[in-house]
């Protein structure tokens, strides 16, 4: 995505946007609406690193920065990458805005109703409104976004993913939950059963859903395929290290070292130990024939 410069007048959406869920998408849509009406660019600011670590949390991100950029492509004109480090964490709220406004030609700022910023989260929407008014910029504050009476939030999506409720998580995300990574060599069991299997190396900061087998689709080399993905251990082979293995239907290409994106659509079953590899193979063939 293009890099925002000082010469580009913009309306900027502030937040983490770590899951690009329906609430985030609504905020971005409002930002885009304002930008289009005023003939300026729509920009979304997001962190390139795991901001939770600055608060000594072990939380992982629903989407990595690269995944967010993929999701934001088409929703906005620019993505503004920001690193949430100790310096930014301890920066005064007004100083943060001073820095932002000095670097870019900001005509308007958009945020959610609960947006907090600056050291100690001292900055809020009232401070932001006041600052924008003093600097000749408009301020757009979006209301709480709900789906079926439930506030859509990253924390709720994380809970749904952690409990394997992938279809509900997808409803809040506004798109199927995805995992991007690179295809690496595995143990070769899939080929042994004549079931093409992609073992995926993914970011250590990536949040994975509950262990299980999911109905999935994937894109690789510009083409889409369906199948099933195993997330977790491989107890039939006495292997306890969690992995992401995509079993691809009607596929016969060599995709080692290729980038792959997996989309989860439906929880199929728990990971379990089969008495023999042959029984596992029979079950996997059923798994990859899942129906939407």
N, C-alpha and C positions, 0 to 999 in steps of 0.2 A: 504494500500500500504506500501511497505517496507520503513524503515527509513534509510536515507543516513548517512553513517558514514565517518570518516576521512580516513579510509582504502580503500574506494571505489573510484577509479579513475573515473572521470566523465566529460562529456560535459554538461554544465548547460545553460538552456534557462532562460533569465531574462525578467520579465514583470509582469503585473497584471494578465493577462489571465482571466479576470472577466467574459467573455462570451464564451471563447473557440471557437471563430468563425473561419471562413475559413482562415483568415490571421494568427491567432494564430496556427491553425492546420498546416499550411504551415511552420511556423517557427519551430514548434515541429518536423515536419517531417525532416527538414534540420538538426536539432539537433540530431535526431535519426540516420540519414544517416551518419553523421560524427562519432557518437559514435560507430555504428556498424563497420564502416570501420577501426576504431582504437582499437577495442576490449575493449571499456570502456562503462560505464553506461550513459544512457540518463536521465537527471534530469530536471524537470520543477519547478521553484520557483514561488510561488503564495502566496498572503496574506490570512491569516485565518480570518481576520476581515474586516470590511467595511472601506477601506482606505479613502474614500471620506469625512468621518467625521472629519479627521484631518485638512481638509481645510474648515470646517464649511459649508459643503454642505449637503443638505438633500437627495442627490442621494442614491438610493438603488442599490443593485447589481443584475445584470441579473441572475447570479448563485451564490449560497452560496458556501462556501468552500467545504462542503460535496458534493454538486452537481458537483463542478468542479473536485473533486477527482474521482467521478464516471465516468465523461466524459474522464478524463485523463488516467484512467485505460486501459491499452492496447496501449496507444499512447506513453508512456514513461516507464522507469524502476522505477523511484523514483519521488515523489513529495516533494519538500522542503518547509515546511510551514514557513512563516515569518509573524510576527505581525507588522503592520504599526502603530507605536505609535509616540508620540512626540519625543522620543529619535531618532528613525530611521528617522523621517521627518527632523530633524535638523542635522543629521550626514553629515559630509563633504563627497563628492563623493569618494575621494580617500580613506578615512577612511572606507567607506562602502565596497569598494573592498578589502581593507586590511583585514577587519574582515571576509569577505567571503572566501578569499584565505587562511587565517590562519586556518579556521575551516574545510575546505574540500580540497580534492586532485583534484583541478580543472585543467584539461588539455586544456579546450577550453570553450569559452563563446559565446552564440548566443543571438541575440536580433533583434528587428525590426529597420528599418532605422530611426525612430523617437523616439527611446528610450531615455528617460531622467531620471536621478537619482541624489540622493544627495540633500543636502540643497539648496533650491532655484532652484532646477532642473538644477544645474550648470554642472552636468556631462552629456556628450553626447556620441555618438558613436566614435567620434575622440579621446576623453579621454579614452574610453574603449579600443580602438585599441592600443593606446600608452601604457596603463597599461599592457595589455595582452602581448604585445611584450617584455616589460621589465621584465616580470615574466615567460617567456617561455611558454606562452599559446597562442593558436590560437583564433582568433576572427571572428565570422561569423555574418555578418549583412545582414538581408533579406530585399529585396526591398518592396516597397508598393504593397499590394495585392488588386487587383480589380476584380469585377465580373460585367460583362456587362458594363464596363467603369466607375463603381462607386467604390470608395475605401471602402473596408469592414472595418467597425469600430464599436466599442461598442456603441458609441454615435448614429450612424445611426440605429443600431439595437434597441436601446432604443426608438428612434423616431418611428420606425415601430411598435413596441409593443404598444406604447402609442396611436397610431392611429388605432390599431386593424388589421394591415396588417400582420397577422401571417404567411401567406404563404411566403411573401417576407422576413420576419425576419428569417424564417426557412431556406430559401435559403442561407442567409448570415451566419447563424449559422452552416450550414452543417448537421443539425439534427433537429428534432422537438423540439421546446421550451418545457422545462419540469418544473414541479413544484413537489417538494417532500415534504412530511409531514406525519403527523400521523392522522389516522381516529378517529374522536371524535364524541360524541353524538350531534345531531342537534335537530331540532324541530320535526322530524319524519314525515314530510309531504310526503316525497317520499314513505315511507312505506304505508302511508295512501292511496296513489294512486297505490300501488303495483308496484312501480318503485324503485328498490334498489338504494339508494343514499348514497354516502360517503362524509361526511363533513370533510374537511381537515384543520388541524391546521398547518400553515406554518411559517417560520421564519419572524420576523418583518423586517428584512433587505432585504427580497426578493422583487424584482420588479415584479409586476403583469402587464399583458397587459390591454388594455382598457376594460372597463366593456362590457360584452356581453356573448353570448352563443357560444361555440366553439365545433366543431366536435373533439373528443378526443379519445385516447386510454389510458389504465392505466395498470400498473403491480402491483400486490399485491399477497403475498404468493407464489411468483415465477411463477404466471400465468398471461396471458395478456387478456384484455377484451376491448371492444369498447363501446362507448356511447357518451355522451355530457357533457360538464362542464359549469356550470353557474358561472361567475365571476362578483361579484358586489352585489347590493342590491336585495331584494325580495319584490318588490312593491305590488304584489298581496296580500301579507300578512302584508303590512304596516311595513315592516322591512327594515331599511335603512343601517344597518351595512354591509359593504362589506364582502362577504364570497366566498369560493371556494367550490362548490358542484358538485361532479361527479355523474351523473346519469348513471348507468351501465346496459348494455343490457344483458339479459339472465344470471343473477347472483343471487345467493341465499345463500351466506355464511355470517357468522358473522365475520366482520373484524374490529370491534372496537379495538382501541389501536394498530392496525397494521400499519406498514409503507406502504406508497403508493407513486407511482410516476405516475404523469399524463403528457401525451404528447399532446400538442395542434397541430392540423393539419389544421383546416379550420374555418374561422369565419362564423358563421351561421346566427346570427341575434342579434339585440340589446335586452337588458333587458327591458321589458315593463310590465305594469300592465294589468292583465287580469280581465275581469268582474267577473269571478267565478273561484274557484280552479279547477273545472272540465274542463274548457276551457284551463287552464294552463296545466293540465295533458294531454289533447289531443295534445297540441303543443309539450310537452316534448317527447311524444312517436314518433312524427315525427322527432324531433331533434336527438334522439338516433339512428335513422335509416339513418343518413347521409351517403353518399357514397364518398370515396376518389375521 
